[in-house]
Each structure stands twice: as structure tokens, then as C-alpha cells.
Amino acid sequence: MEQTKGRKAFYIVISALIALLVWFYANGDKEVDISVSDVPIEFTNEDTALADKGLMLLSSEEETVDLTLRMPRSTYFKLDPDKIRIVADLSSVTSTGKQSITYSVIYPRGPRDELLSSSITQKEPAVRSIVIEIGELFRKNVDIRCKVVGNVAEGYIAGSVHMLPETLEVRGQQVDIMQVSYAQVTLNIENATSTVVELLNFELYDFSDQPIRSARIHPASESIQVTMPVMTVKEVPLTVEFVETPGSRLENVKWKLTPVDTITLSGDASTMASIKEIKLDTLALADLKAAETFTYEIPIPKNVENLSGVTSVTLTILFDDIDSLTMDATQFGYENLSTKREVTVVTSTLSVTLRGTSAALAQVTDENLHVVADLSDVSDADGTYTVPARVYVDDLDVGASGSYQLTVRLSEGAGSSTQQG
């Protein structure tokens, strides 16, 4: 019995669905009228074409429009009334005063992207127009101020704020825009460890520092790009590289940089990480006198700021127990002969200046003083040449000051001279 009742209910539901489908099919093309209220009016080309003509929209007598639409019932079931738009184009407006302009009604597409507008008729209002008032547009540039809140992380320093645009153009009626003094953005840099770049909204303020909120004032930009560099602070030593040679050792040199031997720099963290020192110069000790003074401009790496304010330093050098001795060298040789040549050193005596401690210079003799010609550039040649030479002092920390040359004669032969170094 219960099974029979269940089957009967099933047939009743099926019959109702079939009847509904038949009714919908028979009445699907029947037209119906619907009302859509308070559709907001959108104005286009207000800040472009209209503003370029020196004009602005002051008001509209209607802010919304009530529509009465006629359409087939099948269209009605596909239409979303909330997506209907009313658009008024201001690009054709060319003068001030009250005037009437037409608007367009834009209908959304159906669930399957069907074009519904072709089957919809607007019954009311019969005339698609609205009354607007147009006024003369005035412009004014105002300063942009940045209010910074918070502090950067420890060990970092905040740089100068940069804003884009640097000034803000406001547009509107003269009486409205003349009360604007400046625009202000607020930038939060709390615990920042790298450069902060933000796109920020702004507020307008009058000359009494009170905020202005007026729909009649139209800023040319909706937001301000604010950039604040956040940099690492680092103390970096100033250095000089000294090149030692025999007789000229750093242990015998006293040197000092004044007024400072370190400076404080700031810059981007990645840039500062690679800066270990600032090298001022490379000096060969053998070329220096017993007392020397040099002044250097401090070279600051690109995109780095010198926080110390010191731009130059003076290097003072004093030698401790360094003396000079001039002797005539008579022991000669040569080196860097790559071919079989007979070599004769023509020079018989060469005056050389030696440098070293007093104790070391006192031990120099004719026997341990040698001058050796460098034949690298004439190894394949025949004839007489003047070539560079180096001075050696055997078993002593003594070197020569200055540069020296020897005259040699080369000829094709079976072997080498006994004077080879």
C-alpha cells in the first residue's frame, strides 16, 4: 500500500514538471515589463577630454535614473538588473553652463555570454538625456608633505624622502582649490632594513592645517609614490699599501693619517657589504725620502654617503734608522739570456746609491755588491746595447735607490761570458 502511494506521488511531481516546461515553452516569447530603480549615472572623460578643454562637471540634476524595460520572458530570466549601467560621455561638451547630454544604457550579457540588449526595449524614460552644469576648470599645484612614523632597525639610517610626483595638481572651481595649502602622505618605516617604496593615499589640508574633504576638488593623481632609502651605517678604515724591498722595510717606518684614519659611511646594505676599507695609495718604500708628507682626497664609492664629513687626510711618514750610502760597483753580470751569445759587459764602474740600516750599510763591500744586466729585450740581438740593470747585495738587507743601466756587447758565439749572473 505504501509503495503504491509513493509511486503515485512520483507521477504527480513528474506531471507538474512537464506542465511547467510546456507552459514556459508556450509563454517564453511573451513580453513582460520590469522596473529597475536608482541606476547610478557614470560620467566618462571628465578628467581627460573635458579637463583638457579647461572645463569641469559641477553638478548633474539627476544622480540616478529609473528605467522601465520591456523584454521577452526568456530574456527576463537571464538578465541581472544589478549589472545594468548608465554612462554619460562628456567628451562632446565644449562650453560652460547648464546643458542637456544624452546617456547610454549598457546591458550585461547572459549566463552563456548571450547578447541580451537586442531583445530589450527601453519604455521609460522615453528620452535618454540628463541636465548637467559645466563650469570653468582651475588648476593649482600644491606641495606634498610626508609624515614619517616609526624608526628604522638598529644599525640602519634613513635617507631623504623622494616623492613622485613632487607636487600635486588639484583641479576645480577657483573658490574651492584656493583653500588647499598642501597634500600629506604618511609613511611607516618601523624596523625597516631596506629601502621603503610605497604607493600612498594622501589628504588635502587648508592653511590652518585642517583636512579638506570636498568632492568639488579633483586631484590629478590618486596616489603618491614615496621612496625612503634605508641604509647601513659602517665605520671603514683608511689604508695605505706599502711595498717593501731590501733595505726598505715597514718595520723601520712610522706613519700616521690625520685628522682621522677611519670614516663612517652609509649606503645600501648590499653595497656596504663589499666595502672593507678605502685604499688611498700604494707606495714603494724604496722611493720615499727619510720624511715625507702626502695629502689625499678620500675616494667615496658610488651611491655611498660619507657621514663623517672629512673629505681629505694627510699621510706623514718617518723612517727610523734608514740611511743611504753611495758606492762604485765593479762586480757585473747578466741574466735572462735565452740564446747562445757571447756577452761582454762594457761598463767597468757604476755609481750606485744603497739604502738600509746603518748597521747593514756598514757591512757592504766591493765583493758582495753586484750589478746584473737584464738581457730580456736583446737576447737575440748582436751589437752593443744599454739595458736595465738590478743591484744586489749578497746576504744583507740592503737595496738600491733609483734605476740603473749597463752597457753590454752581444755577438754570436759558442757560449756565455763568465760574468753571467
Secondary structure, DSSP 8 states (H G I E B T S, - for coil): -HHHHHHHHHHHHHHHHHHHHHHHHHHTT-EEEEEEEEEEEEEESIIIIIHHTTEEEEEES-SEEEEEEEEEHHHHHH--GGG-EEEEE-TT--SSEEEEEE-EEE----TTS---GGG-EEEESSS-EEEEEEEE-EEEEEEEEEEEES---TTEEE---EEESSEEEEEE-HHHHTT--EEEEEEE-TT--S-EEEEE--EEE-TTS-EE--TT-EES-S-EEEEE-EEEEEEEEEEEEEE-BTTB-GGGEEEEEES-SEEEEEE-HHHHHT---EEEEEEEGGG--SEEEEEEE----TTEEESS---EEEEEEEESS-EEEEEEE-EEEEE---S-EEEEE----EEEEEEE-HHHHTT--TTTEEEEEE-TTTTT--EEEEEEEEEEETTSS-EEES-EEEEEEEEE-SS--TTB-
